[in-house]
Amino acid sequence: MIRFLLNRELRVEEQLDPNMTVLNYLRTKARKTGTKEGCASGDCGACTVVLGEPDGDRIRYKSVNSCLTFVSALNGKQLITVEDLKQGNQLHPAQQAMVDCHGSQCGFCTPGIVMSMFALGKNSAKNVGTPGKEEIHEALAGNLCRCTGYRPIVEAAEKMYDDVTPDSFDTEQAATLARLREIQPQTQVELSDGAKTAFNPSSLSELAGLLEQHPDARLVAGGTDLALEVTQFHREIPRLIYVGDIAEMKQVRVTDEQIELGAAAPLTDCYQALSQDYPDFGALLHRFASLQIRNQGTLGGNIGNASPIGDSPPALIALGAQLVLRKGKQTRTIDLQDYFIDYKVTAQQPGEFIEKVLVPRAAANGEFRSYKLSKRIDDDISAVLGCFNLVVRDGVVQSARIAYGGMAAIPKRASLCEQALTGAAWNRDTINKAKQALAQDFAPISDFRASREYRQVTAVNLLTRYFVELESPEAETRVTAYV
């Protein structure tokens, strides 16, 4: 049984297909059809809804793709759709601004855009007030408009701040927060339709016990990758274990030695800690899909799906990150580079799960840079991702960690290139030798994202870029404009 608020209505679901997405629940069970299906893969944003969760003495609102969210993830949360925004007989400021600025044409994508604007407004109000163009663009980057164009939509996002009157979500926040606290999960819950089951453990020990009982169960945190098996490939997943109710796995903790990131912490929560120590990692996460995906997707999930083009593994490998793996009551810590064995094959044992990710603090590392090459700046997967972390002292390379994504069946270090750099003078001659070695490190393939030749050339050129940036910091801004 799961419990959640549909706007302010308590919903209790005891028997439901756990493979059902929030999008399908809204349209077929709740009969709220304002939320649309555009792509069923999290790319277009037409299905955007907003989830509210208790966060201290307030509610935190996050825009998410309902097409990639399983219903079990709603447990203990507030679900808000475009139908819920109307203020009595008046449109919500986000809706009215779209009308006033002519931000809608066919209207299919409009509900998702409005919900992204709504979430932006709520989060800006608690931070710094009216957002700038950059924040607006980030909030709307995951919403595709097929016919209107974006100028009037951006103008609408700016105009909605003309009305500073508190809306019903502000005036009712205390009451809603109290109701959310009442339904927060305290123990493990289950959702089943008789054939398929989703488990929602509330602690690490419950999760460990479930995986020992059901080693074939699929773990789901954000579901931004796993849900595609249902929405795109029409497969059934007999057993799901949702880890988003486990507080320990969502923690982000910074010590003097390392950054500890719970495997179920959303990427938006990891952003601040990582970007403070490693600005380039922050820039990489800023380009990780859309804000809706970052609000759901997790670092543990991005690692665990073992994709050769995942954005975070090459960066984490270059930084010398480690994984804490748990099975039952036993834990073990391994270097992240040793986690990946072959395409979609990892060192994770049956019944074992990623508990957290450990990243050394910047003071213990060298000069870190990451460069992502993709066909689009926003909301796209890497064709090539190069991450570099060198320690250079007195003109000599003391150590080198270089990792690439998109160049092999797994995220992988460029070992021959590292050997050519380590102990050598930090100059153009060394870089040229290292580039020759790098060409021997990988044998990339051609696919629809890039050709083999493109990957080979750009991977080598990224090493040159790293050298130029470290030698001439003022060149960094100029070079960035072309990648």
N, C-alpha and C positions, 0 to 999 in steps of 0.2 A: 504494500500500500504506500502510495506517495501522497503528500499534501502540499499544495501550493496555492497562491493567490492569483486568480485570473483578474487582473486589475485589482479590485477589492473584494472579489467573490472567492470564498474558500472552495477549492476543488479537492475532492478526495477520490483518488482512482485506485481501485483494488484489483481490477482485472482489465488488463490492457496489453496489447502487443508491445513488448519492450523495444522492438525494432522500429516502432512508429516514430517519425520525426515530429517535432513541435509544429512544423508547417502543416503536416497532414492532420495532426490533432486539432489545430485551429479550424481548418477548413471542413473536416468531416465530423468531428465530435462537438466542438464548441460552436460550429456554424458561423465562425467569424471569417469571412472571405476577403476582407480588405488586404490581408497578407497574401502576396502572389508567389507563384513558382515561376522563376525565369530560366534557371540553368540547373538547379538541384545539385550544384557543386561548389557553392560559396563564392562564385565569381561576379555575379551581377548585382547582388544586394536587394533585389526586388522583394525578398522574403524577410528583410530586416525587421526584427522586433527588439524590444528592450527588456532586460532582466534587472530586477532590483533585489539587492541583498543587504542585510544589516552590516553596517561598517561603523562600529562605535555608536555614537549618538545620532547617526544619520543613515540614509539609504544610499547605497552606491548603485548607480545606474550604468549598465553596459549594453551597447548595441551588439547583437549577435545575429548570425545567419540561422534562421529557424529551420532551413532545409538540412542543416548539418547537426542539429541538436536533437538528441534522443529525449523522449519524454521523461525518462528517469532523472535527467539532469535538472528538471524543474523542482524537485523536492526541496521544500523550504524557501523557495524564491517567489518573487512577484513577477508575473508575466504581463507585459503591457503591449498592446497592439494599437494600430492606427485608430480603431474604433473607440478606444478608451480616451482619446485626447480631447474630445469636444468638451468645452466648458459651458455646461448648461445649454443655452441656445446659441452660443458663440463658438466659433472655431478657435482652436488653440493658436497662440501666436505663430507657431511653426507652420501650421496649416494656412493661416491667414496670409502670412508672408509669401507663401507659394502662389496664392491667388493674386495678391497685389503685384507681384513681380512677374507674373505670367511664366512661372517656372514649370508648368505642366502642359503637355500637348496631348498625347494619346492617354496618359495617366497611368499606364501599367506599372511603371517604376516609381510613381509618385509616393505611394504609401511607405516604401522602404526608405526613400530619401527623407520624408518627413520624420520617420523614426530616428534616423541618424542625426537629423537636426535637433530633435527633441533631446536625445542623449547628450549631444554637444552642449546644448543650453544648460542642462542640469549640471554637467561636470564643470563647465566654465563658471557657473554661478558660485560654486563652492571653492573655486581657485582664484582666478584673477579678474573675473568680470567678463566683459565683452571679448570674445576671441578675435585674433587677427586672421589674416588670409591664410597663413600657414596652418593654423589649427582647423580652419574651415575646410581647407583642401584635404587635410588628413582625415577628417571625419567623413567626408564625402567620397574619398578615393575608392571605397568599396561599393559604391553605387553607380551603376552604368545607366545612362539615359540614352535611349536609342534614337530619339528624334528631336529633342528640344535644344540641346546644347547646354553648356554649363554656366554661361554668364548669368542668366536670370536665376539659376538655382543658387549660385554663390551670393548673388544680391539678396535673395530671400533669406539665406542664412545670416546675413548681416542685418537685414531689416527686422527680423523677429526680435531683436534686442531693443527695438523702439518701444516695445511694451514691457515695462518692468513690473507690472502688476503680478503678484504671486498667483500661480495657477492652483488648481485643486490638488495637485501632487505636493505642492508646498504646504498648503493649509491642512492637508490630511496626513502629512508625513509622520507626525508623532503617533497617530492612531494606527497607521499602516505598519510602522516600525514595531509597535507593540504586538500586532498580530503576527508579524514575521518572526518575532522572537518566540512566540508561543509554538510555532510549527518547526523550529529549527531541529534538525535530526539529532537525536541523542543516542540512538542505537541503530543497528543495521536494519534496513527495510528491504523488501523485495517487491518486484512488479512482474506479473506473469499473465500470460493468456492461456496457460495450460500446457503449451508446447514449448514456449521460449520463456526464459527468465532473465531478469536484470536484478543484480544485487547492488545495494548501496551501503557498503560498510562505512562506519563512522570513525574507525580507528585503524592504526597500522596492524594491530594484532588481529582484528577482524578480517582485514584484507589478507593477511598472511594465511590465516586459517581457511578462508574461502579458496585461495589458490591451491592450497594443499588438497582440498576436497575436489576442486574442479580445475586441474592444471590446463585443461583445454579452453577455459573461459577466455574471452577477449577483454582486455582492459580498455576502458574508455575514460579519458579525461575531458579534453575539449571535443573530441570526435571529428575534428575537421578533416582528418584523413580516413579514419575507420568508417565514418558514415557513408563515404562514397561507395563502399561495397554494397550498401543497401540501395542508395539512390541512383547510382550509375550502373552497377552490375547486377542489381536485383537479386542479391544473395540474401539468405537468411542467416542470422547469427544466433545460434541456440542459447548461448550463455554470455551475458555481458556483466562486467563488474565496473561500476562507475566509481571513480576514486575522488571525485570533486567534493565529497562531503567529509573528507579526511583532513582536518585542520593541519596536522603535522606535515602533510605532503604539499601544503600550499604556502608554507612559510618561506620567507626570504630573510636570511640572517647574514650580517656582515661582521666578521671578526678582524683582528689585526692580521691574521694569516691568510684568510680565504673568504670567499663569498659562497655561502651555502644556499642552494636553490632547491626547494622542494620540487619533486618531479611533476607534481600537479599544479604548480604555480603558473598562472597564465603569463604569457609573454609580456603583456602590459605591466605586470607586477615585477618581472625580472628586469625590465628596461632600465629603471632608475638606478638599481644597484650596479648593473653591468656598464651602463653608459658613464657613470661617474668615474669609474676606474679606467674604462676603455671606451673613449668617445667613438672610435670606429666601430665597436661592437654595437653601441647604441644606434649609430647610423645604419648598420646592417639590419638591426631589428626594426628600425623605422620603415624599412623597405620590405619587411617580411609580410607578404600578402597584403591584406587590408586590415583596418582597425577592427572590424567585426571578427576576423580570423584571429588576430592577436589577442582579442578579449577572451577568446575561447581556447585557442591552441596553447600547448604547454611545451616547455623545454624537454621534459621527459618523453612526451609523445613524439616530438621532432627527432629525438635520438632513437627512440624505440622502434619507429617504423623502418629504420635502417635504409632510408632512401639515399642513393648516391648523389642526389642533388638537393638534399636538405640544407637549409641555410646555416643552422647553428653548429653542426658537428665539425666542419673544417676550422671554424673560429675557435671552438673549444679545444680541439686537438692542438692547434698552434699555441694555445695558452697553457697547455699541460694540464687540462682538466681531468678530474677523476669521477667515477661513478660509485655510489654506494648501492650495492645490490642486496636484496633481502629475500630469504626463503625461510618460512617458518619463523623461528626466533634467531636464526643465524644471519649475519651480515658479512659481506666481504667488499673490499674496495679495490677497484681495478682502474688502470689508466684507460681513458676513453678510447685511445687509439687501438687498444687491444679488444675493445668491445665488438668491432666490426671485423667479420671473418671473410665473408663473400657476399654476393648480391643477396640482400634480404636475409642473410644468415649472421647471427650474432653469438656472443659467448654466454648469453642469458640461458639459464637452465629451465626446464619445465618447473612451474610453480614458483619461479623467481621473478622479482619485479624491481624496477629502478625506484629506489627510495628518494635519492637526492643527487644533485650534481655539485661537485666541489671545484671552484675556480680560484686559483692563486690570485692574491691581490696584486695590483700593478707594480707595487714597490719590489716585488720578487720576480718581476718579469722584465722583458726588454721593450723595444719599440714595436708596438703592435699596430698592424694595419690590416684591413680587410677590403677586398674589392669584388663587387658583384657585377657580373655582366649578364644582362637579360634584354629581351626585346622591348620591354616596357620598363620605365623607371619604377612605377608602382604596381603592386598586385600581380607580380609575375615570378615565375620560378627561374632559378639561375641556369644559364647555359654553361658558364664557368664561374667558379668562386675561388679566389685565391686569398689565403690568409698568411701573414708573415709576422714573425716574432723573433727578432735578432737582438743580441746583446753585443754592442760594439764599444770597446774601450781602447783608448790610445791608438785609434786607427786600425785595430785588429778585431776581427769577428771572434768573440769568445764562445758564442753558442748560436745555433740557428734551429728554429722550428718553423717549418713551412708545410702547410696542408692545403689541399685542393678538393673541391667538390666538382662533379661533372666530368672528371678526367679518368675515372676508373669505376669499377663495379661497387666500390665503397669509398667513403671519404678517406683520404689517404695522405700520408706524409711524403714529401719529395726527398727521399733519403739521399740519393746521389747528389742532388743540388745542395742539400745541407752539408754533405761531406766536402764538397768543393768550396764552400764558404767558410766552414769552421777552421779557425787558425790562420786564415789568409788575411791579407791587407784589404781594407775596405776601400776599394777603388774600382774604376771601370774595368780594368783587366780581370779582376776577380769576378765581377758581375758577368762578364762575357763568358768566362769559363763555367760559371755556375749555370748560365743559360744553356750552354751546350750539354751540361749534365742533366738539367731539367728535361731536356728533350728526350732523354733516355729513361726518365722515371715513369712515363705514362704512355699508354697506347690507347688513346680515346677513340670512341666510335662516332659515327655520324647518325644523327636522328633529326627530328623535325625542329629541335631547338637550335642546333648548330651542326656544322660539318666537322669532321675530324680535323681538317686543316685549320679551320677557324680556331678550334680549341687549342691546338698545338701552338699556333702563332700568338694568340692572346695570353695564354698561360705564361709563356716566356716574356712577353711584353710587360706583364704585371710585375715581374721581378724588377725590370728597368724602372717602372713607375715607383716602386717602393724605394729604390736607390735614389731616384731624383727627389722624392719628397723628403727623405732623411737628410740629403745633402743640401737641399734648398727648400726649407719649409715654406717660403713664400710662393713656391711653385705649386703647392698642394691645391690651392683654390683654383688655379688655372687649369690643372690637369683634371680635376674632378668634373669640370663642366663638360668634358668630352666622354665620360664613361656613364 
